[in-house]
Amino acid sequence: MKLTMLSTDEVNAVIELHKRNPKEKKAQQILAREVTTLVHGEGEALNAEGVSQVLFGDAELSSLSKDSLETLRANAPSHEIAVGTNITDALVAAKLSSSKREARQFLEDNAVDLNGTVITDPKRELGGDDFYNGIALLKRGKRNITVLTLA
């Protein structure tokens, strides 16, 4: 079964690229893009790639197209929240923390990120400017992510 339309030479080049720097995971990224393109088409592959860069890379929400924003909103864990909610309450409401005490500890440990910016102030309130097209990205650590949407 062929999972890619890449030629043997291109596959070998990807393998060499991976061997030089395995931590970058370029081979996995290329394979994922190729499989997504085969299954869903080029547009959806680009869409998924953009969303992944926002969720797990260093791309900003503003880099996403309207379609990609909808993909993010539909597929990532999300929670509706009101402007003026403080970050501590947002962490608990979004289930990124089990208690306010734990949320304050995460903030103190620099483990909380709102739209790519580390947040440490437990009293910091969410403002309208924190939302891009009604969406904000709240992360606790690298893998615990919630899309906040305006209530």
Buried (B, 14 or more C-beta within 10 A) or exposed (E): EEEBEBEEEEBEEBEEBBEEEEEEEBBEBBBBBBEBBBEEEEEBBBBBBBBBBBBEEEBEBEEBEEBBBBBBBEEBEBBEBEEEBBBBBBBBBBEBBEEBEBBBEBBEEEBBBBBEEEBBEBEBEBEEEBBBEEBBBBBBEEEBBBBBBBE
